[in-house]
Amino acid sequence: MEVKKLILITIFSGTLFSLGLILTLIGLTFSYRKKRILQQQEFEIEKKNMELEKMNAVLQAQEQERAKIARNLHDEVGAVLTMATRNLKGTLKHISKAENYYEDVIFTIEILEQSTDKIRSISHGMLPHFLLKFGLEKTLQRLAEQTQKSLGNPCTFNSKITEELKLNQHYLIHFYSIILELVNNLLKHSHPHSVQFELEKSPTHLFLNIKHDGVAISQSDYEYLLNHSDGMGLESITLRLKMINGELLYQRNSPGGTIQLAMPLTETNLSDEKINL
């Protein structure tokens, strides 16, 4: 009887030990898997951050190169054209209107002046000095005036922001560069008669609404273009959106449509960090 009891105790003890060992192995397995998942998540986050840093470095290099080209256009090419125009105007004073080439000189001066204006416009568009010096609101007002001049119809800018808005210059340039690309695409593809810009903010986000009366696309149209278009403009917008964690929302109205650019307001993009161009 004692032997039988001892055997039962031994079997029971072995069963408990085996069960404990199995539970321990299961627990270690789950712990290992959880650890692997956490490591994978950390790896993905680090990978994403590295990709953003690389994209930011590329965009920064592009901005610096654009600034260099803009300065060369404005300071060197623009100066040469201005000098040539001044010399021709001086020469014109000594030419009789009866001369056969008088009208040719007048025509050449007009071409040079148009070229100078074009060079100045291109250099200002490439170099965000106006944006960095005067801020987003005045730059958007200027953009509305330039758009109105281009379309020949009234275009307006309205700001609903009452306090002074100070953005980190990296984010400011990305935000405005997206707006420029959106406006270029709008004028090129939607053929609006008029455009309205509206700047507003909530406690958490900054919004720029672009309302127009041209051919509009919906959000689904935009998402389709993201997956099927290989245009450089859309690629630039996508990269810059990632840099500012921004979003675009397209809405088709009747008539026209609205494009909303949203950027979250954080301690990072509200800092006073400056960049050198």
C-alpha positions as CSV (number, residue, x, y, z in Angstrom):
1,M,0.0,0.0,0.0
2,E,2.8,2.4,0.9
3,V,4.6,1.5,-2.3
4,K,1.5,2.2,-4.4
5,K,1.0,5.6,-2.6
6,L,4.6,6.5,-3.2
7,I,4.2,5.7,-6.9
8,L,1.1,7.9,-7.1
9,I,2.9,10.7,-5.4
10,T,5.8,10.4,-7.8
11,I,3.5,10.4,-10.8
12,F,1.6,13.4,-9.5
13,S,4.8,15.3,-8.8
14,G,6.2,14.5,-12.2
15,T,3.0,15.6,-13.8
16,L,3.1,18.9,-11.9
17,F,6.7,19.4,-12.9
18,S,6.0,18.7,-16.5
19,L,3.0,21.0,-16.5
20,G,5.1,23.7,-14.8
21,L,7.9,23.2,-17.4
22,I,5.4,23.5,-20.2
23,L,3.8,26.6,-18.8
24,T,7.3,28.1,-18.3
25,L,8.2,27.3,-21.9
26,I,4.9,28.8,-23.2
27,G,5.6,31.9,-21.1
28,L,9.1,32.2,-22.5
29,T,7.9,31.7,-26.0
30,F,5.3,34.5,-25.6
31,S,7.8,36.7,-24.0
32,Y,10.3,36.1,-26.8
33,R,7.7,36.8,-29.4
34,K,6.6,40.0,-27.6
35,K,10.2,41.1,-27.4
36,R,10.7,40.4,-31.1
37,I,7.6,42.4,-32.0
38,L,8.7,45.3,-29.9
39,Q,12.2,45.2,-31.5
40,Q,10.6,45.1,-34.9
41,Q,8.4,48.1,-34.1
42,E,11.4,50.0,-32.8
43,F,13.4,49.0,-35.9
44,E,10.5,50.3,-38.1
45,I,10.3,53.6,-36.2
46,E,14.1,54.0,-36.4
47,K,14.0,53.2,-40.1
48,K,11.3,55.7,-40.7
49,N,13.2,58.4,-38.8
50,M,16.3,57.7,-40.8
51,E,14.4,57.9,-44.1
52,L,12.9,61.3,-43.0
53,E,16.4,62.5,-42.1
54,K,17.7,61.5,-45.5
55,M,14.7,63.2,-47.3
56,N,15.2,66.3,-45.2
57,A,18.9,66.4,-46.1
58,V,18.1,66.0,-49.8
59,L,15.5,68.8,-49.6
60,Q,17.8,71.0,-47.7
61,A,20.5,70.5,-50.3
62,Q,17.9,71.3,-53.0
63,E,16.9,74.5,-51.2
64,Q,20.5,75.6,-50.9
65,E,21.2,74.9,-54.6
66,R,18.0,76.8,-55.6
67,A,19.2,79.7,-53.4
68,K,22.6,79.7,-55.1
69,I,21.1,79.6,-58.6
70,A,18.6,82.3,-57.7
71,R,21.3,84.6,-56.4
72,N,23.4,84.1,-59.6
73,L,20.4,84.8,-61.8
74,H,19.5,88.0,-59.9
75,D,23.0,89.3,-59.2
76,E,24.8,88.3,-62.3
77,V,22.4,87.6,-65.2
78,G,19.9,90.3,-64.1
79,A,22.7,92.9,-63.6
80,V,24.1,92.2,-67.2
81,L,20.6,92.6,-68.7
82,T,20.0,95.8,-66.8
83,M,23.3,97.2,-67.9
84,A,22.6,96.3,-71.6
85,T,19.1,97.9,-71.3
86,R,20.6,101.1,-69.8
87,N,23.3,101.3,-72.6
88,L,20.7,100.8,-75.3
89,K,18.5,103.6,-73.8
90,G,21.6,105.8,-73.8
91,T,22.3,105.0,-77.4
92,L,18.7,105.7,-78.3
93,K,19.0,109.3,-77.3
94,H,21.5,109.8,-80.2
95,I,19.5,108.0,-82.8
96,S,17.0,109.9,-85.0
97,K,13.5,108.5,-85.1
98,A,13.8,108.5,-88.8
99,E,16.6,105.9,-88.8
100,N,15.5,102.5,-90.1
101,Y,16.8,100.7,-87.0
102,Y,15.2,103.0,-84.4
103,E,12.2,100.7,-84.0
104,D,14.5,97.7,-83.8
105,V,16.4,99.2,-80.9
106,I,13.0,100.0,-79.2
107,F,11.9,96.4,-79.7
108,T,15.3,95.1,-78.3
109,I,14.9,97.3,-75.2
110,E,11.4,95.9,-74.6
111,I,12.7,92.3,-74.9
112,L,15.6,93.0,-72.5
113,E,13.2,94.6,-69.9
114,Q,10.8,91.6,-70.2
115,S,13.7,89.3,-69.7
116,T,14.9,91.2,-66.7
117,D,11.5,91.0,-65.1
118,K,11.3,87.3,-65.9
119,I,14.7,86.7,-64.3
120,R,13.7,88.7,-61.2
121,S,10.4,86.7,-60.9
122,I,12.2,83.4,-61.2
123,S,14.9,84.3,-58.7
124,H,12.3,85.5,-56.2
125,G,10.3,82.3,-56.6
126,M,13.4,80.2,-56.1
127,L,14.8,82.1,-53.1
128,P,12.4,82.3,-50.1
129,H,14.0,85.5,-48.7
130,F,10.6,87.3,-48.8
131,L,9.0,84.4,-46.9
132,L,11.7,84.3,-44.3
133,K,11.8,88.1,-43.9
134,F,8.1,89.0,-43.9
135,G,6.4,85.7,-42.8
136,L,3.7,83.4,-44.2
137,E,0.8,85.8,-44.2
138,K,2.4,88.6,-46.2
139,T,3.9,86.0,-48.6
140,L,0.5,84.5,-49.2
141,Q,-1.0,88.0,-49.8
142,R,1.8,88.5,-52.4
143,L,1.0,85.1,-53.9
144,A,-2.7,86.0,-54.3
145,E,-1.7,89.2,-56.0
146,Q,0.6,87.3,-58.4
147,T,-2.1,84.8,-59.1
148,Q,-4.6,87.6,-59.8
149,K,-2.1,89.2,-62.2
150,S,-1.6,85.8,-64.0
151,L,-5.4,85.1,-64.3
152,G,-6.5,88.7,-64.9
153,N,-9.4,88.2,-62.4
154,P,-9.8,89.0,-58.7
155,C,-8.0,86.6,-56.3
156,T,-8.0,87.2,-52.6
157,F,-6.2,86.2,-49.4
158,N,-7.9,86.1,-46.0
159,S,-6.2,85.3,-42.7
160,K,-8.3,84.2,-39.7
161,I,-5.2,84.2,-37.5
162,T,-5.2,87.0,-35.0
163,E,-1.9,86.4,-33.2
164,E,1.6,86.4,-34.6
165,L,2.5,83.0,-36.1
166,K,6.1,81.9,-35.7
167,L,7.1,78.7,-37.4
168,N,10.4,76.8,-37.6
169,Q,11.9,77.9,-40.9
170,H,12.3,74.3,-42.1
171,Y,8.6,73.7,-41.7
172,L,7.7,77.2,-43.0
173,I,9.6,76.6,-46.3
174,H,8.1,73.1,-46.7
175,F,4.6,74.4,-46.0
176,Y,4.9,77.3,-48.5
177,S,6.6,75.1,-51.1
178,I,3.7,72.7,-51.1
179,I,1.3,75.7,-51.6
180,L,3.4,76.9,-54.6
181,E,3.3,73.5,-56.2
182,L,-0.5,73.2,-55.5
183,V,-1.1,76.6,-57.1
184,N,1.1,75.8,-60.1
185,N,-0.8,72.5,-60.7
186,L,-4.1,74.3,-60.2
187,L,-3.4,77.0,-62.8
188,K,-2.0,74.4,-65.2
189,H,-4.7,71.7,-65.0
190,S,-7.8,73.2,-63.5
191,H,-7.9,76.5,-65.5
192,P,-9.7,78.6,-62.8
193,H,-11.0,82.1,-63.4
194,S,-10.4,83.1,-59.7
195,V,-8.7,81.7,-56.6
196,Q,-9.2,82.5,-53.0
197,F,-6.6,81.7,-50.2
198,E,-7.7,81.4,-46.6
199,L,-5.3,80.8,-43.7
200,E,-6.6,79.6,-40.3
201,K,-5.6,77.6,-37.3
202,S,-7.0,75.5,-34.5
203,P,-5.2,74.7,-31.2
204,T,-3.6,71.7,-32.9
205,H,-3.3,72.5,-36.7
206,L,-2.5,75.1,-39.2
207,F,-4.7,75.1,-42.3
208,L,-4.5,76.7,-45.8
209,N,-7.6,76.5,-47.9
210,I,-7.4,77.1,-51.6
211,K,-10.9,77.7,-53.2
212,H,-11.3,77.9,-56.9
213,D,-13.9,77.9,-59.7
214,G,-12.0,75.6,-62.1
215,V,-12.0,71.9,-62.8
216,A,-11.8,70.2,-59.4
217,I,-10.8,66.7,-58.3
218,S,-12.1,64.7,-55.3
219,Q,-10.1,63.0,-52.6
220,S,-10.4,59.7,-54.4
221,D,-9.0,61.3,-57.6
222,Y,-6.1,62.6,-55.6
223,E,-5.4,59.2,-54.1
224,Y,-5.5,57.6,-57.5
225,L,-3.0,60.1,-58.8
226,L,-0.7,59.3,-55.9
227,N,-0.6,55.7,-56.9
228,H,-0.5,56.1,-60.7
229,S,1.3,59.4,-61.5
230,D,5.0,59.8,-61.7
231,G,5.1,63.5,-62.0
232,M,7.9,65.4,-60.2
233,G,5.5,68.0,-58.8
234,L,3.4,65.4,-57.0
235,E,6.5,63.6,-55.8
236,S,7.8,66.9,-54.3
237,I,4.5,67.5,-52.6
238,T,4.5,64.0,-51.1
239,L,8.0,64.3,-49.8
240,R,7.4,67.6,-48.2
241,L,4.1,66.4,-46.6
242,K,6.1,63.6,-44.9
243,M,8.6,66.2,-43.6
244,I,5.8,68.2,-41.9
245,N,3.4,65.3,-41.1
246,G,0.9,67.2,-43.3
247,E,-2.2,66.1,-45.1
248,L,-4.1,67.2,-48.2
249,L,-7.8,67.1,-48.5
250,Y,-9.5,67.6,-51.9
251,Q,-13.2,68.5,-52.2
252,R,-15.2,68.9,-55.4
253,N,-17.9,71.5,-55.2
254,S,-20.4,72.8,-57.7
255,P,-18.8,74.7,-59.3
256,G,-15.1,74.5,-58.5
257,G,-13.5,72.9,-55.5
258,T,-11.4,73.3,-52.4
259,I,-7.9,72.1,-51.5
260,Q,-7.0,72.1,-47.8
261,L,-3.4,71.7,-46.6
262,A,-3.2,70.8,-42.9
263,M,-0.1,70.8,-40.7
264,P,0.0,69.8,-37.0
265,L,1.3,72.4,-34.7
266,T,3.9,70.9,-32.4
267,E,6.8,72.1,-30.2
268,T,9.1,71.2,-33.1
269,N,7.6,73.3,-35.8
270,L,6.9,76.2,-33.5
271,S,10.5,76.5,-32.4
272,D,12.6,79.4,-33.5
273,E,15.3,77.3,-35.2
274,K,16.7,79.1,-38.3
275,I,18.4,77.8,-41.4
276,N,21.1,79.4,-43.6
277,L,20.4,79.6,-47.3
